[in-house]
């Protein structure tokens, strides 16, 4: 791909997003920014959430995983189905009944102010890290394909990336994102389809399903070694709990659901979103098999996160494939990052600063806009820090690894709140939630060192359990009515 192709694509792409922002941002206020005036069609939310869930990480890392892990990731995807059912049947009714803007307000009502601030703080940490990882991946690709050739420093690339997100979200917020995410999900799926078609043609494949089924990399279920990280029940249960915490207990993902007109629409959104997400993940894994086989047959040395970018952009698959790859990557990354920036702004504004308690709506809006800018700079800084520590690792694994530690306390808090009627010492909750990830790491290390048992992604469950036990130890001798 020539730099001019990339520049024109980026200009055209963001021109469309900014135009959508202009249309949806008219007469926007805080209610529009936070909840899109509760007017979003459920089918748009469902389709847009697919892109937000997958992100640029899935777009690159999942196909790159297949060479080493076969299709074992599908075990987690099947676990997602269980988790999304819990969200639709348990969490969404709770959020709509309480009419929440921030889902962490529940913790204040259930436990107290310290628990509330702790839950919101863990979300802010988790989402900042996760979003920074995702954007880091895309910024790296853009740096390699375009900006290195012009001598542009990496920090400038990152700043441009975040500035573009801020530009089309600062006014309309969630109302804009519902529409832009729908468009970006469409671009991403078209890109995957084009790439699969092109590689299938190059490999002279007539039936992709038969080809995938016959591949040595198509093994999906692993029951042989309970100590292994890809053991079925570890990944299946981890998938269920990961989806609960990274969607159902995540302000970013739930904020989209809360823009639906009512609970019934939000539940329909989750149902169809689940079906589409399972199908899309299968095609990403199928694409991974095709990419791996193509690289091996053509003597191309590309693995893990480098596999898809190298094959799509080096020219052997044609200019069209390269353009659609870049389009899909940008769409996947920005559909996740734009809503994350909005959710971080929402949570900090509502949960930490409590701007909804201020009398003047004008003051609320001024503070919200300042927080929106603040988190833009925080994301820039975080990405630049990651540049020096994770450039050689598989990004998706690191995201889930961090999520195991930062989302685990949220899992424990909500499980304790929903499934018991016990009260806890509110002031002890921050210490419990901070100690839990450290204890989780210690238990994980000892089990791996002495018993060769790898918790893998099920660390999240362990972390939530430790938090739950800690809350039990500090329970009060009274319960909620």
N, C-alpha and C positions, 0 to 999 in steps of 0.2 A: 504494500500500500504506500502511496506517495503522501507526503505531509498535506498537500493541498486537498486530497480526498478527505482526510481526517478533519481538517479545519472546516471545510464546507459542511460536513456531516454534523459537527458540533454546533455550528452556527444555525443550521436549519432546525436541528433538534430542539435547541433551547429557545429559538424563536417561537416554536409551537407552544412550548410550556409557558413562556412568558405571556403569550396571547391568551392562553387558557386562564392564567392568573389574573389578567386584566378583566376578563369577562366575569370570573367568579368572585373577584375582590371588590366589586362595586357595593357600596354601602355596607362594607364589612365592619363588624365590631368584635368585641371579645367573645360573645356567644357564637358568632360565625367562626372565629379562629379556633375556639376550643371544641365545639360540637356541631359545626356546620348548620346551626339552627335546627338540629334534629330533623333534617329534611332529605337525607341521602337515600336514594333508591337502593334497596338491599342487594340487588344483583350487581350494581356497580361496585359496592363495597366488597362483595365476595370476590369478584374478578380482580379488583385492584389489590386485595390482600394477598393474592397468589404471588404477585411480583414482590410485594413487601416481605413476604415470608422467605422467598427464595434468595433474593439479593444477589449482588455480584459475586459473593462468596460461593454460593451454590452453583452459579453459572460457570465458574472456573474450577473450583475445588472438587465438586462431586464427580465430574467426569475424570479428573485426575486421580481420584481415589481408587478407581476400578482396578487399575493395574496391580495394586498391592492388596486390596481388600475385596476384590470381586464385586458382587452386588449386595454385600452384607449390609450396606446402608439402608436397603429396603426394609430390613428388620425394624429399624428405628421408625421409618415412615409408617409402617403398619401400627406401631405403637402410638404414632400421632393420632390415628383414628380414634383410639380410646380416649386420649387426652382431650381432643376436640369435642367428643361427646360429653365429657365432664363439664367443659366450658359452657356448652350450649344448654345443658340441663341443670347445672348447679350454679355456676358463677354469673352468667348473664341474667337470670331471674333476680339474683341478689342485687346486681348493679342497677338494673332498671327499677327495682322496687324502692331502692334508696335514692334514685334519681341523681347518680353521682356524675360529677365532671372529672374528678380524679378518683380512680378506684381505691387509692390508699386512704381516703377519708373513712372507709369502712373500719380501718384499724383504730382510728381515734374513737369511734363510737363503741367498738368492741373492747378495747383494752385501755386506751388513754393517749395522751398527747405524745409521750416519749415513744410509744410503739408506732404511732402514726408517722412521726418524723423519721424514725429508724427505717420503716418500710419504704418510705419515699426516697430516703437517702441511698438505700441499696439499689433501688431502681435507677436512680440518677447515675450511680457508679456503673451498674451493669450495662445500661443502654449507651452510656458514653463510650465505654470500652468496646462494646460490640459494634457500634456504628463507626467508630474510628478504625477498627480492623477492616470493616467492609470498604470504607472509603480509601483506606490505605492501599488496598488491593487494586482498585480502579486507578488511583493516582499513579501507582507504579507502572501500570500498563500504558497509560497516557504518556508518562514520562519517557518510557522506552520507545514507544512508537512515534512520538511527535516532539516533545519538548527538549529531549536530549540533543536532537539534531539542530535545534536553534540555540543551544547553550543556555536554556532557561533553567534556573535552579529548582530543585524539588519543592522547596517551600513556596515558590511562586505557583507551581502547579497545584499544590494543595489549597492555597489561598483562593485561586480561581475556582476550584472545584466547590468549595464551601460557599463562596460568594454567589455562585449561580443558584445554589439551593436557597440561600437567603433571599435572593432577588424574587423568586417566584412563589415564596411561601410567606413573606413577611406581612402581607395584608390579609389574604383570604384564609390562611392556615388550613384547617381540615377541609373546608369546603373546596378549596383548590386541589388539595391532595387527593380527595376521592376521585376527581376527574383525571388528574395527571397520572395517578397510579394505574387507572384503568387503561389509559393509552400506553403507558410504559410496559405494563404486563403484556399487552397485545404485541408490542414491538419485540419483547423478549421471546415470546412463544414463536413468533414468525422467524426470528433469528435461529432458534433451535431447529425448527422445521427445515429451514434452508440448509443449515449445516449438515443435518442428518441426510437430507436428499443428495447433497453434493458428494459427501463421502461414500454413501451407498452406491452412487453412480461410478465413482472412482474405483471402488472395490468390486464393481459388477455384481452387486447384491440384488436379487429379485424379490426376496421376501425377508424383510428386516427382522420380523418376529422369529422366524425359523433360524436365521443367522445368529441372533442373540441367544436363543435357546440352546443351540449346538456349541456355543463358545465355551471354552474352558474357564472363562471369566464370569460366566453367568450364574455360578453358584450363589444362592441367596441365603439359605438357612444353615446355621452352624450350631450343631448340638454336641459336637465331639468333645470339646475341652471346656469345662466349666470355669477354669482359671483364665481362659483367653479373653481378651477385650471384646472380641466379636461373637462371644457366646450368645445364642438366640435370646434367652430370657433376660440377660443383662441389657441388650440393646432394645428389646421390645419394651420392657418396663421403663428403661431410660427414655425412650421415645415418648411414652405416655406422659411421664412427668416433665420432660423437657417442653413438650407442647403446652402443658398446663401452665408452667411458670413463664415460658418465653412468649406465650400468647395470652393466656387467661389472667396472669398476674402481672402483665406488662402493660403499662399505660399507653405505650406506642400502639400496640395492636388492638387493645380494647377501646381506645379512643375512636378508632374507625367504627367499631361495632356500635358505640354509643351515639354515633351520628344517624343511625337508622331511625325511622319514624316511631317504631315501637318494638317491644320484646319479640313478638312473633316474626317480624322482619329480620331482626338480628339473628334469631335462631335459624331461619331459612338461609341467611347468609353463611353461617357456620357450616350447615349441612352441605351446601353446594361447594363451598370453598374446600372442604375436606376431600370430596370426590375429585375435584380438579387437581388439587395438590398431589394426591397419590399418583394420578396418571402422569402429571408433568415430571415428578421425580423419577418415575420409571423411564421416561424418555431421556432424561439427563444421564441416567446410568447406562442406557442403551447407547447413547452418544459416546460415553466413556469407552465402551467396548470397541466401537468403530474407530475412534481416535487412536486408541492403543494399537489396534491391529494395523491401521494405516501407517503409523509411525514405525512400527517394527518392519513392515514389508518394504518401506522406503528408506530404511536405515537412518531415520531421524532420531537424534538423541534428545528427547524431550519427555519429562516425567512430572508427575504431581501437578502443582499449580502452573507449570510452564507448558504443559501438554497442549491444551486448547489454544492459548494465545499464539504459541509458536506455529502450530499447524495452520491456524486460520489466517495469520497475517504474513507468513513468509512467501506467499505467492503460489505455492504448488496447488492450492485448491481454488485459485482464481480470485479476481478482485471482488466479485459479488459476495463470496463467502467472507472475505475480510471485512467488507463494509457491514454486512449483517452481523458478524461477530461483534464488531465494535459497537454497533447500534444496540444489540442485545445486552452487552456488558454495561453500557452506560445506563440503559433503561432499568436493568436489574438493580444496579447500584443505587441509582437516584430514587427509585420507587421505595427503597428501604430507608435511605438517608433522609429524604425530605420529611417523612412522617416522624422519624426519630427526633429531628431538630424541633419539630412542633410539639412532640410529646415531652421532650426535656423542658421546653419553655413552659408548657402547661403545668407539669408537675412542680417545677421550682416556683412558679408564680402562685399556684394554688396551695401546694403542700408546705412549702418552706416560708414564703413571704406572706401567704394568705391574703392575696390582693382582693379576693372576693368579699372580704370583710370591710374594705374601704368604701366610704360613702360615695365618692365621685367616680363615675364610670370613666370619665376622661383621665383621671389619675391612674385607674386600673390599666387602661390601654397604654398609657405612657410607660408604665413599669413593665408591662408585658413586652413592648417593643424593645426596651433596653435589655431585658433578659434574653430575648431572641438573638440579639447581637452578641451578648456575652457568651452564649453557648456555641455560637458560630466560631468565636475565637478559641473556646475550650477544645472544640473538635480539631481545629487546626493544630493547636499545641500538642494534643494527644497523638495525632497521626505522626507528627514529626518525631515524637519520642519513640513510637513504635518502629519507625524507619530504621533505627539502629539496633533493634533487638529481635525482630521476627522476620526479617527479609528472606531467610532461608528455610522457613518452616511452612507446613501446610496450614493455611489460614483457618479453614473450617474447624480443624481439630482444636486450634487454640481458642477459637470463639466458644466452642462448647466446653472446653476445659475451664475457661474463666467463668462461664455461666454456671458451671457446677458449684463454684465457690461463692459467687455473688448473688445468684438467685435462690440458693438453698435456704437461707434464712427466711426469705419471703414464703417459700413453700411451707416451712415449719410454722410460721405465724398464721397463715391462712388456714392450714389444716387444723391447728389448735383452735382457732376461732370458729370454724365451721362445724367441727365434729366433736367439740366438747362444750360444756356450759361453764367451764371454770374461768375464774378471773386470775390475773397474774399481777405481780408487783411491777407496775408499769415502769418504774425507774430502773429496774434490773434488765429490761428487755434489750436496750442497746448493747450492754455488756455480753448478754447471751448470744446475740446475733453476730457480734464481732468475734467472740471466742469460737463459735461453731465452725467457720471455715478453717481456722488453724487446727482444731481438733480433727476435722475431716482429713486434712492433709496428713496429720500424724498417723491416724488409723490407716489411711491408704498406703502410706510409705511402709509401715510395719507389716501390713498384709502382703505387700509385694515383695518386701525384703525377706521375710521369714517363711511365707507360705506360697510365694509365687502366684498370688491371687491379684489379678488386675481388675479393679472396679470399673475402669473405663468411664463411660458416660453415666453409669449408675452412681457415680460420686454424688450427683445431685440428690438422689434418694437418701444416701447416707447423711449428707449435710442437713437436709430437711428433718431427718429423724433425730439427729443430735440437737438441733434447735428445739424440736418438739419436747425432747426429754428435759432440756434445760428449762423450758417454760413450765413443765410439770414440777420441777424442783423448786420453782419460785411461785407456785400457785398460792392464792389466798383462800382462806376458809369461807368462801362464799362464791356463789355462781350467778350467772346472768339469769334473769327471769324469762 
